Amino acid sequence: MAHSGSGYYSANSIPSSISQTGITMKYALLDYVRSRRFFIMLGITIMISLLLTAIVGYYQPATFVTSELAFYSSWWGSSVTFVIILSGIFFGGDAISGEFQNKTGYFSVPNPIKRSSIYIGKWLAAYIASMVILAVFTLVTVGNGMYYFGTVPYEFDVSFLFAAFYLAAVLGFTFFFSSLFKSSTISILVTAILFLFAFSLIQQLVSSLAQVEPWFILTYGAQIIGNVLTVPYPAHVITSNYGPITFTAYNVPILEGMAIIGAYFVATAILGLAIFERKEFN
C-alpha cells in the first residue's frame, strides 16, 4: 500500500490524473484557509477597504463622487491590482519551492501521483484562495458604490473579469519562480520585487525615455482593468512636450492587454510545470 496526503491506495487503484489534481487542490486549499497567511492577507484587504471607505466617506473627494465611473475607477482601478499582486505573492510565492525547502516533496513525489497533478492542484487552490480575497474587496467596493450611486455600471463587471484573468497570470508567474528556486525566501522576494517595483520602473523607462510601447510587460497589459472604467477609453499613445524633451505614455488597447495577460499565463504555466517535472529532490 502507498500513502499520500489523501489517504491510502493500492498500486492497482491509482486515482486518475483529474482525481489526483482534485485531491491535491482540496488539501492545499484547506492548508491555505487554515494558515496564518490567509488571515493576514484577508486582514490587509479588509484594512485597505475600510481605509478607502473612511477616506471617501469623510472627505468626499471629487475624484470619487462626481460619477459612478469616476468612483469605481478611483477606488477599484487604483487598488485592485495591488490586492491581486499581494495574493499572488502570499499564495503562490512558495507553493512549489516549499516542496523542496520543507522536504514535503520527498514524501509526495515518490508516491504514484503525477507531478503535474500536484502543480495544477496547488495552482487551483491558490487561485480559489486568491479569488476569495478578491471577492471580499469586490463586495466592499460594490457596497460603497451602491451607497453613493445605487447602481453598478456594466464596465465594472468587465473590469472584474479582467481582474480575475490577471490574477491567473500573476499566479502563473509566481508559480514559475516558485518552481525555479528551491528557497521559498528567494522565490517570494524575486516575485515581490518584480511586481511591486521592477515592472513599473521598466515600463516607465521604456515608454517615457525610449518611447517604445512596453507590450512585453505583464503589468502593462493589466492597465485594461482600470482603463475600461474610463469612457471614452484612453488613447493608445499620449505625448507631452516639456521644452525640447518629449515624453510618451501608452495605454494598452483591450485586445492587446488580454493577449499580453494570456501569453504570460500560458508561457509561465508551461515553463513552471516543465521545471517542476524535471527538478530533482536532492
VMD Tcl script that draws the C-alpha trace (Angstrom):
set ca {
  {0.00 0.00 0.00}
  {1.17 3.53 -0.75}
  {0.34 6.61 1.27}
  {-0.39 10.11 0.08}
  {-1.91 13.24 1.58}
  {-5.33 11.95 0.55}
  {-5.13 8.58 2.28}
  {-4.06 5.05 1.31}
  {-4.44 3.41 -2.07}
  {-3.05 0.33 -3.78}
  {-0.98 0.28 -6.92}
  {-3.96 -1.20 -8.74}
  {-6.31 1.59 -7.73}
  {-4.33 4.72 -8.51}
  {-6.68 7.68 -8.96}
  {-6.89 9.29 -12.39}
  {-4.98 12.49 -13.11}
  {-8.14 14.54 -12.63}
  {-8.83 12.84 -9.29}
  {-5.24 13.38 -8.18}
  {-5.50 17.05 -9.13}
  {-8.78 17.39 -7.23}
  {-7.39 15.71 -4.13}
  {-4.26 17.89 -4.19}
  {-6.39 21.00 -4.67}
  {-8.67 20.06 -1.79}
  {-5.91 19.56 0.75}
  {-3.83 22.50 -0.47}
  {-6.89 24.75 -0.20}
  {-7.55 23.50 3.32}
  {-3.95 24.32 4.19}
  {-4.39 27.81 2.78}
  {-7.63 28.70 4.57}
  {-6.29 27.37 7.88}
  {-2.97 29.17 7.55}
  {-1.87 32.41 9.13}
  {-1.05 33.88 5.72}
  {-4.69 33.63 4.60}
  {-5.90 35.61 7.58}
  {-3.06 38.12 7.19}
  {-3.99 38.65 3.54}
  {-7.66 38.88 4.47}
  {-6.80 41.42 7.16}
  {-4.76 43.53 4.73}
  {-7.65 43.51 2.23}
  {-10.19 44.49 4.87}
  {-7.86 47.22 6.16}
  {-7.46 48.68 2.65}
  {-11.23 48.51 2.15}
  {-12.02 50.19 5.47}
  {-9.40 52.87 4.89}
  {-10.89 53.72 1.49}
  {-14.39 53.67 2.97}
  {-13.37 56.11 5.72}
  {-11.48 58.47 3.40}
  {-14.29 58.64 0.82}
  {-16.97 58.94 3.50}
  {-15.23 61.71 5.43}
  {-13.50 63.77 2.74}
  {-15.86 63.12 -0.22}
  {-13.00 63.62 -2.74}
  {-14.20 64.90 -6.11}
  {-12.35 62.17 -7.99}
  {-14.57 59.60 -6.27}
  {-18.03 61.12 -6.01}
  {-18.53 63.02 -9.28}
  {-19.88 59.98 -11.16}
  {-20.23 56.20 -10.99}
  {-17.32 55.54 -13.33}
  {-15.13 58.08 -11.53}
  {-15.86 56.33 -8.25}
  {-15.08 52.82 -9.48}
  {-12.06 54.00 -11.46}
  {-10.57 55.77 -8.44}
  {-11.45 53.08 -5.89}
  {-11.09 49.85 -7.84}
  {-8.72 50.78 -10.65}
  {-6.01 52.07 -8.34}
  {-6.18 49.34 -5.69}
  {-7.30 46.00 -7.09}
  {-4.04 45.24 -8.92}
  {-2.19 45.70 -5.61}
  {-4.57 43.24 -3.91}
  {-4.05 40.75 -6.76}
  {-0.26 41.02 -6.63}
  {-0.20 40.53 -2.86}
  {-2.48 37.50 -3.21}
  {-0.17 36.03 -5.83}
  {2.85 36.53 -3.58}
  {1.11 35.19 -0.46}
  {-0.41 32.08 -2.06}
  {1.92 31.35 -4.97}
  {5.33 32.63 -3.91}
  {6.38 29.44 -2.10}
  {3.76 26.97 -3.33}
  {6.32 24.86 -5.20}
  {9.63 25.95 -3.67}
  {8.19 24.94 -0.30}
  {8.06 21.34 -1.55}
  {11.85 21.47 -1.77}
  {12.67 23.65 1.21}
  {10.30 21.91 3.65}
  {11.13 18.44 2.25}
  {7.43 17.65 1.70}
  {8.22 16.67 -1.88}
  {10.23 13.71 -0.61}
  {7.00 12.18 0.68}
  {4.53 13.13 -2.05}
  {6.53 12.75 -5.27}
  {7.75 9.14 -4.77}
  {4.11 8.02 -4.48}
  {2.20 7.18 -7.68}
  {0.92 10.72 -8.16}
  {1.85 12.83 -11.13}
  {3.85 15.97 -10.58}
  {1.52 17.73 -12.99}
  {-1.39 16.87 -10.68}
  {0.49 18.35 -7.72}
  {1.34 21.50 -9.67}
  {-2.12 22.08 -11.15}
  {-3.87 21.18 -7.90}
  {-1.79 23.64 -5.93}
  {-2.34 26.33 -8.57}
  {-6.11 25.83 -8.46}
  {-6.06 26.01 -4.66}
  {-4.04 29.22 -4.76}
  {-6.42 30.69 -7.37}
  {-9.51 29.86 -5.29}
  {-7.95 31.30 -2.12}
  {-6.96 34.45 -4.02}
  {-10.45 34.75 -5.52}
  {-11.90 34.71 -2.00}
  {-9.70 37.68 -1.15}
  {-10.65 39.41 -4.41}
  {-14.34 38.73 -3.70}
  {-14.09 40.42 -0.30}
  {-12.54 43.52 -1.86}
  {-15.16 43.46 -4.62}
  {-18.06 43.27 -2.16}
  {-16.81 46.26 -0.20}
  {-16.25 48.19 -3.43}
  {-19.74 47.42 -4.73}
  {-21.28 48.13 -1.32}
  {-19.79 51.61 -1.27}
  {-20.70 52.20 -4.90}
  {-24.31 51.20 -4.24}
  {-24.42 53.51 -1.22}
  {-23.32 56.56 -3.22}
  {-24.92 55.86 -6.61}
  {-27.39 52.99 -6.24}
  {-26.21 51.07 -9.32}
  {-23.17 49.26 -10.65}
  {-22.07 50.14 -14.21}
  {-21.51 47.26 -16.60}
  {-17.92 48.49 -17.11}
  {-17.21 47.36 -13.57}
  {-18.39 43.83 -14.42}
  {-15.95 43.79 -17.33}
  {-13.18 45.14 -15.12}
  {-13.82 42.39 -12.56}
  {-13.46 39.72 -15.28}
  {-10.20 41.32 -16.40}
  {-9.01 41.30 -12.77}
  {-9.80 37.58 -12.41}
  {-7.93 36.94 -15.66}
  {-4.96 38.97 -14.47}
  {-4.94 37.02 -11.20}
  {-4.48 33.80 -13.19}
  {-1.44 35.27 -14.96}
  {0.05 36.60 -11.71}
  {-0.26 33.16 -10.11}
  {1.20 31.54 -13.22}
  {4.16 33.90 -12.91}
  {4.64 33.34 -9.16}
  {4.37 29.56 -9.58}
  {7.03 29.73 -12.30}
  {9.51 31.43 -9.98}
  {8.47 29.15 -7.14}
  {9.46 26.20 -9.36}
  {12.67 27.90 -10.44}
  {14.07 28.31 -6.92}
  {14.32 25.78 -4.10}
  {14.29 28.53 -1.50}
  {10.90 29.96 -0.54}
  {12.51 33.20 0.62}
  {14.21 33.80 -2.73}
  {11.14 32.94 -4.81}
  {8.90 35.25 -2.74}
  {11.47 38.05 -2.75}
  {12.02 37.90 -6.53}
  {8.32 37.95 -7.37}
  {7.67 40.76 -4.87}
  {10.45 42.93 -6.29}
  {9.36 42.31 -9.88}
  {5.68 43.10 -9.36}
  {5.95 45.87 -6.79}
  {8.93 47.75 -8.21}
  {10.79 46.41 -11.25}
  {7.94 46.05 -13.75}
  {6.62 49.56 -13.04}
  {10.09 51.10 -13.28}
  {10.92 49.30 -16.53}
  {7.56 50.28 -18.00}
  {8.17 53.95 -17.19}
  {11.70 53.93 -18.58}
  {10.75 52.10 -21.78}
  {7.68 54.23 -22.55}
  {8.82 57.68 -21.36}
  {12.51 57.69 -22.24}
  {12.88 55.12 -25.00}
  {9.39 55.95 -26.36}
  {8.71 52.28 -27.03}
  {5.45 50.58 -26.15}
  {6.12 48.16 -23.24}
  {3.99 45.38 -24.73}
  {6.26 42.74 -23.19}
  {5.48 43.65 -19.56}
  {2.62 41.94 -17.71}
  {1.68 44.98 -15.63}
  {1.26 46.98 -18.85}
  {-1.39 44.51 -20.00}
  {-3.10 44.87 -16.62}
  {-3.90 48.51 -17.43}
  {-7.14 47.28 -19.04}
  {-8.54 46.64 -15.55}
  {-8.64 50.35 -14.73}
  {-8.80 51.80 -18.23}
  {-12.07 50.05 -19.08}
  {-13.69 52.19 -16.38}
  {-12.83 55.34 -18.34}
  {-15.27 56.46 -21.04}
  {-14.14 57.05 -23.69}
  {-11.32 54.54 -23.41}
  {-7.94 56.34 -23.11}
  {-5.97 56.98 -26.27}
  {-3.34 54.39 -27.12}
  {-0.47 56.90 -27.36}
  {-0.22 60.19 -25.45}
  {2.72 62.56 -25.96}
  {3.70 65.53 -23.83}
  {6.33 68.12 -24.65}
  {8.44 69.74 -21.95}
  {10.70 72.11 -23.82}
  {12.93 70.10 -26.12}
  {12.02 66.83 -24.38}
  {9.08 64.70 -25.47}
  {7.57 62.14 -23.11}
  {5.36 59.37 -24.39}
  {2.77 57.41 -22.42}
  {0.98 54.31 -23.67}
  {-2.43 52.90 -22.80}
  {-2.81 49.29 -23.80}
  {-5.83 48.52 -26.03}
  {-8.22 45.94 -24.59}
  {-7.47 43.12 -27.03}
  {-3.73 43.68 -26.75}
  {-3.96 43.73 -22.96}
  {-5.86 40.44 -22.93}
  {-3.29 38.94 -25.30}
  {-0.40 40.03 -23.05}
  {-2.06 38.62 -19.93}
  {-2.97 35.38 -21.72}
  {0.52 34.95 -23.15}
  {2.11 35.40 -19.73}
  {-0.28 32.90 -18.17}
  {0.28 30.21 -20.81}
  {4.06 30.69 -21.03}
  {4.73 30.77 -17.28}
  {2.34 27.90 -16.57}
  {4.05 25.65 -19.12}
  {7.57 26.66 -18.08}
  {6.83 26.35 -14.37}
  {5.36 22.88 -14.78}
  {8.24 21.77 -17.03}
  {10.79 22.89 -14.43}
  {8.92 21.16 -11.61}
  {8.68 17.95 -13.66}
  {12.44 17.83 -14.14}
  {13.78 19.19 -10.86}
  {15.39 16.62 -8.58}
  {14.74 16.37 -4.83}
  {18.25 16.18 -3.51}
}
mol new
graphics top color blue
foreach p $ca { graphics top sphere $p radius 0.5 }
foreach p [lrange $ca 0 end-1] q [lrange $ca 1 end] { graphics top cylinder $p $q radius 0.2 }
display resetview
